[in-house]
Amino acid sequence: MSSERDAPEALRSTPTPAVFLDRDGTISDEVGYINHLSRLRVFPWSGEAIRKLNRTGRPVVVVTNQSGVARGYFTERLVRQVHEKIAREIAVHGARVDAYYYCPHHPSGRVAAYRKDCDCRKPSTGMVMEAARKFSVDLPSSYIVGDSYRDMQLGFNAGTRTILVMTGYGRGEYEHHRRGWPRRPDHVAENLLEAAEIILSETQGEPAKPRRRTRVAQKA
């Protein structure tokens, strides 16, 4: 597991809620493996969404599986460059991610140094637990937002609330697989911006704004 901080860690005497975000398909377009910076496409609403979350005072933390490192598709250096580019693009909107955590491992990876069955690959909780220690996070009042059921399983395993977004793989997973899910996410949202508004509505009493094509933006 590797991490990068984009903002200084706040000193907190009591645990605080956080928002954990998946990367590909949630903040940026799901294009398969991002093996070159030119393939990164940050969603146009991501900056505004993260800025709204920043204003709550909650740490915003990215947790992402990057098994392409273990598979030999790209290096950890590229992963860091992608995160630096995301940071620059959302900063234009006054937003920031407080830390980026990524898992470069895979049990059948081609690169021996990364071939392992680790505790950080989602839905295992290693990345979330490391962030929880560093930021003194209260997990039961935190959220995990992602576009796959694996992200939801991460939330269940870590004891957070969960929001599935319909970007990336989300819509396909929701429409074709939800009947087989042993447990539903707490909410389903059209995208990260709507997920942020749901979080604000539940934590600060701000009503979530209705948006177009939000038939699934409801308690699942």
N, C-alpha and C positions, 0 to 999 in steps of 0.2 A: 504494500500500500504506500502511496506517495501523496504528499499534500503540498499545496502552495497557498500562502496567504496573500490576499490582495489588500487587506485593510488590517490595521493593528487590532489585536485581540483586546476587547474591553475587560477591565477588571470588575468582577462581579462578586458580591458577597453571597448572593442567593441565586439559585438556578433560574434560568430564563428560558422561555420557549424559543425555538428556532424554526426556520423553514429550510428543509432539505430539498434540493432540486436535482432531478436527473438532467443530463445535458442534451444529448442527441435525441431529437423528437420532442423535446420539451422547451428548451431555450432556443435551440437551432434546429434546422430541418434535418430529418433523418435521411441520410444519403448513403447508408452503408458505412463502411469505414472511411473516416476522414484521413486520407493518406497524403493530403496536400492542403495547404492553407486555402487555396482557391476553392476548395469544396465546402468550406464553412459558409453557411447562410443563416445568420441570426434572424429569428423571426422579428418582424417590424414592431410587434407589441411587447417584446421581451424587456426592453429597457424601461418602458413605462410600468410594466408589472413589477419588476424588481425594485424600481424606485418606490412604488407604493409599499412594498414589503419593508424596504429600508426605513421608511418613515415610522413603522411600528416599533422600531428599536430592536427587533429580533435579528439575530445573526442569520444571514442568508448563505447557505453552504451548498456547493455543488458536490454530488457524489455520483461518479460515473464509472462504469466498467469499460476498460480500454484493452480488451484482449488482443487487439491488433498488434500490440507490442510483443506479446508472447508468441503470436503467430508469425512474427517477422515482417509484418506489413509496413510498420513504421516504428520510430523510436520514441522514447520518453521525451526527448527534446521536442519533437513535433507536438506531442500532447501539451506540453507547457506553452508552446507557441500558439496553439489553438486557444488556450485559456487566456493568454495575453491579448489575443485579438478580440475575444469576447469581451474582456474587460475594457478595452478601448472603445468598442462599439456601444456598449451600454453606458459608458461614462458620458457619452454625448447627451444622454437623456438624464443625467444626474443620478445614475444608478451604480451600484457596486455589488460584487460578490465578496463576502468576507473571507472565504477560503474555498479552495478547489481540492477535492480528494479524488484520486482515481486508482483503480485496480488494474495493473498491467499484466496480471497473471491469467493462466488458463491451464487446467490439468493436462491437456494434450498439446500444449504449445510447442512450436518448433524450436524456439530459443530456450536452451536448457536453463538459463538463469531465471527465466520467468515461468518455467513449467512446474506448477505446483497447485495443490488443492488448498487454497488459502482461506482465511476467515474474512477477507475484505471483499471478495467478489459477490456482488448482489445476487441473491437475496440474503446472503450472510451479512452480519451487522457491523463488521470491523470498522468500516469507514465512519459510520454514524457514531459508534461508540467512541472512537478516537476524537471526533469533533465534539461530542458531548463532554468529554473530559476537558478538552482545551477551552471550550467556551462556557463551561458550567451550564449545560443544557438540561432543562426539564423536559424529558421525552414525552410524557403523556399529554402535554399541552402543545407539542410541536406537530409539524406537518411534514409529510413527504409527498411531493408532487412529481408525477412521472407519466410516461406514455405506454408503459407495459405493465402486465400483471406482476412481473418480477419486482417492479418498484413497489407495488402494493404489498407483496409478500415481505419486502424489506420493512415496510412500515408496520405490518402485523408483527414481525419478529422483534422489531425495536420498541414496539408499544406506542407508536405515534398515531395520529390521525392521517388519513390518506385521501389524495385526490388524483383521479385518473384524468388526463387530458386527452382530447380527441385528435390532437396533432400526432405526427409520427406514426407509430404503430397502434396508437390508442383506439382509433375508431374501428379498425379491423378486429382488434382483440375484443373490444366491447360488443360489436355486432355479431361476431361469429363464435365467441368462446365463453361469454359471461354465464350462460346456463350451466356450464360445468365448473364454475368457480366455487370452491368450498366456502368462500367468504367474499362479500362484495366490498369495494372501497366505500369510504364514508361519503364521498361525493364524486360526481363526474362533471367535468367542465369542458367547454369548447376549446379553450387554450389556456396558456399561462396567465394571461391578463384576467380572464374570468376566474381562474383559480385564486389569484391574489384577492379579487373582490370577495370571493367566498370566505377566505381567511379573515379579511377585514370585517365582514358581516358577522362572523362568529366571535371574533375577539374584541372588536371595538364598537359593535352595534351599528356599523355602517351598512345599509342595505346593498346587496349585490345588484349592480345595474343589469337590467335585462338587455340581451344582445340578440342579434339575428342568429338563426340556426342554433338555438340553445335548447332544443327539445330534450337533450340528455343532461343539461346543466341542472341537476337536481340530485337529491339524495338517492343513491343507487340502491 
